[in-house]
Amino acid sequence: MSVALLERAKLPTAEDLWLMPGNGSRRELVRGVVREMPPAGGEHGEIAGDLYYFLAHHVKSRRLGRVVAAETGFVIAHDPDTVRAPDCAFLSNERAPDRLPKRYGEAIPDLVVEVVSPDDRAEEVSDKVDQWLRAGVRMVWVVHPRTRIVVTHRPDGQARILREGDTLSGDEVVPGFELAVGRLFE
């Protein structure tokens, strides 16, 4: 067996991540490397919670699919495994399984929301967005509390900056969803 194959065989898998002690701690698996993440701050948590609330209300009232809250892990790549946990995600009826798994899901969300923390580096956020889009996510919203903007990303490379006076829209991904960007920063 080659050295490269031996090294790959030693990388943690999604299953290994799940079985690690302290399963409730904030961790992601990125290309076979475990990344510990500190707990989110209050501002981050409030914005993520508000977005979950607004999305979940809209999605459930229209029976469009499912919305999951922060730290729900999704396996978005294999060999080496990548398990990412967005701040919020929407899975349409077409993508959501009949029952969500107890462990990390293999279904790819239609929409992923990432709220940028003060210690997040721009290249890490960009890499995360790229991984989501390559996995098949149809839209990623990146919320920047410090600058009070939301950037929407699409698989075709289209990015749109929304400011407080703009409206965040689900377009065809979350039909009918609209939210004034300023409401996220109240």
C-alpha positions as CSV (number, residue, x, y, z in Angstrom):
1,M,0.0,0.0,0.0
2,S,1.3,3.5,-0.9
3,V,2.2,6.0,1.7
4,A,-0.6,8.3,0.4
5,L,-3.2,5.5,0.9
6,L,-1.9,4.8,4.4
7,E,-2.1,8.5,5.4
8,R,-5.7,8.7,3.9
9,A,-6.7,5.6,5.8
10,K,-5.7,7.3,9.1
11,L,-7.9,10.4,8.5
12,P,-10.9,10.6,10.7
13,T,-14.3,9.9,9.0
14,A,-17.7,11.3,9.7
15,E,-18.4,8.2,11.8
16,D,-15.2,8.9,13.9
17,L,-16.3,12.5,14.4
18,W,-19.7,11.4,15.6
19,L,-18.2,8.9,18.1
20,M,-15.7,11.3,19.6
21,P,-16.2,12.1,23.3
22,G,-18.1,15.3,23.9
23,N,-20.2,14.8,20.8
24,G,-22.1,18.0,21.8
25,S,-19.1,20.2,21.3
26,R,-18.7,22.4,18.3
27,R,-16.6,20.5,15.7
28,E,-16.5,20.1,12.0
29,L,-14.5,17.7,9.9
30,V,-12.9,19.4,6.9
31,R,-11.1,17.1,4.4
32,G,-10.4,14.6,7.2
33,V,-9.1,17.2,9.7
34,V,-11.1,17.9,12.9
35,R,-11.7,21.6,13.6
36,E,-12.7,22.6,17.1
37,M,-14.8,25.8,17.2
38,P,-15.4,28.0,20.2
39,P,-19.0,28.6,21.3
40,A,-20.6,31.4,19.4
41,G,-21.1,34.8,21.0
42,G,-24.4,36.3,21.8
43,E,-24.8,38.5,18.7
44,H,-24.0,35.5,16.5
45,G,-26.5,33.4,18.3
46,E,-29.2,36.0,18.2
47,I,-28.9,36.5,14.4
48,A,-28.7,32.8,13.7
49,G,-31.7,32.2,15.9
50,D,-33.7,35.0,14.3
51,L,-32.9,33.6,10.8
52,Y,-33.9,30.2,11.9
53,Y,-37.2,31.5,13.3
54,F,-38.1,33.5,10.2
55,L,-37.2,30.7,7.8
56,A,-38.8,28.0,9.9
57,H,-42.1,29.9,10.2
58,H,-42.2,30.5,6.4
59,V,-41.2,27.0,5.4
60,K,-43.5,25.2,7.9
61,S,-46.5,27.4,7.2
62,R,-46.2,26.6,3.4
63,R,-45.0,23.0,3.9
64,L,-41.9,23.7,1.7
65,G,-39.6,21.3,3.5
66,R,-37.5,21.4,6.7
67,V,-35.3,24.0,8.5
68,V,-32.6,22.8,10.9
69,A,-30.9,24.9,13.5
70,A,-27.3,25.6,14.3
71,E,-24.7,22.9,14.5
72,T,-26.7,20.3,12.5
73,G,-23.9,18.3,10.7
74,F,-24.1,17.4,7.0
75,V,-21.7,15.1,5.3
76,I,-20.8,17.0,2.1
77,A,-17.8,15.1,0.9
78,H,-16.2,11.6,1.2
79,D,-12.7,10.3,1.0
80,P,-11.6,12.3,2.9
81,D,-14.8,13.1,4.7
82,T,-16.1,16.6,5.3
83,V,-18.8,17.3,7.8
84,R,-20.0,20.9,8.0
85,A,-22.5,22.5,10.4
86,P,-24.1,25.7,9.2
87,D,-25.8,28.2,11.4
88,C,-29.1,27.3,9.7
89,A,-30.2,25.3,6.7
90,F,-33.3,24.6,4.6
91,L,-34.0,21.3,2.9
92,S,-36.8,21.3,0.3
93,N,-39.3,18.5,0.2
94,E,-37.4,17.2,-2.8
95,R,-34.1,16.9,-0.9
96,A,-35.2,16.2,2.7
97,P,-35.4,12.6,3.7
98,D,-38.7,11.3,5.2
99,R,-37.0,11.3,8.6
100,L,-33.9,13.3,9.5
101,P,-31.2,10.9,10.7
102,K,-30.0,10.9,14.3
103,R,-26.5,11.3,13.1
104,Y,-25.0,13.5,10.3
105,G,-27.2,13.7,7.2
106,E,-26.1,12.9,3.7
107,A,-28.9,15.1,2.1
108,I,-27.5,18.4,0.8
109,P,-29.5,21.5,1.9
110,D,-30.9,23.8,-0.7
111,L,-30.0,26.9,1.4
112,V,-27.3,27.3,4.0
113,V,-26.8,30.3,6.3
114,E,-23.5,31.2,7.8
115,V,-23.1,34.0,10.4
116,V,-19.6,35.4,10.5
117,S,-18.0,35.4,14.0
118,P,-15.5,38.1,14.9
119,D,-12.6,35.6,14.8
120,D,-13.6,34.1,11.4
121,R,-11.0,34.7,8.7
122,A,-12.2,35.7,5.3
123,E,-10.4,32.9,3.5
124,E,-12.0,30.3,5.8
125,V,-15.5,31.8,5.2
126,S,-14.8,31.8,1.4
127,D,-13.6,28.2,1.6
128,K,-16.7,27.1,3.5
129,V,-19.0,28.8,1.0
130,D,-17.1,27.1,-1.9
131,Q,-17.5,23.7,-0.2
132,W,-21.2,24.2,0.3
133,L,-21.7,25.2,-3.3
134,R,-19.6,22.4,-4.7
135,A,-21.6,19.9,-2.6
136,G,-24.8,21.1,-4.4
137,V,-26.2,23.8,-2.1
138,R,-28.3,26.1,-4.3
139,M,-27.8,29.3,-2.3
140,V,-25.6,30.4,0.7
141,W,-26.3,33.5,2.8
142,V,-23.3,34.9,4.6
143,V,-24.3,37.3,7.3
144,H,-21.7,39.9,8.4
145,P,-22.8,41.4,11.7
146,R,-19.9,43.9,11.9
147,T,-20.6,45.5,8.5
148,R,-24.3,44.8,8.7
149,I,-24.5,43.2,5.3
150,V,-25.6,39.8,3.9
151,V,-23.9,38.3,0.9
152,T,-25.8,35.8,-1.2
153,H,-23.8,33.2,-3.1
154,R,-24.9,31.0,-6.0
155,P,-23.2,28.0,-7.7
156,D,-22.7,30.0,-10.9
157,G,-20.4,32.4,-9.0
158,Q,-22.9,35.1,-8.7
159,A,-22.6,37.0,-5.4
160,R,-24.9,39.8,-4.3
161,I,-24.3,42.2,-1.4
162,L,-27.4,43.3,0.5
163,R,-27.4,46.2,3.0
164,E,-29.8,47.2,5.7
165,G,-32.3,48.8,3.3
166,D,-32.4,45.8,1.0
167,T,-34.6,42.7,1.1
168,L,-33.2,39.2,1.6
169,S,-35.1,36.9,-0.7
170,G,-35.3,33.1,-1.0
171,D,-36.0,33.5,-4.7
172,E,-36.8,30.1,-6.3
173,V,-34.8,28.3,-3.5
174,V,-37.2,29.2,-0.7
175,P,-40.3,30.4,-2.7
176,G,-42.0,33.5,-1.2
177,F,-39.4,34.1,1.6
178,E,-38.5,37.8,2.0
179,L,-36.9,39.6,5.0
180,A,-35.7,43.1,5.4
181,V,-32.0,42.8,6.0
182,G,-32.2,45.5,8.8
183,R,-34.3,43.2,10.9
184,L,-31.3,40.9,11.4
185,F,-29.4,43.7,13.1
186,E,-32.1,45.2,15.4
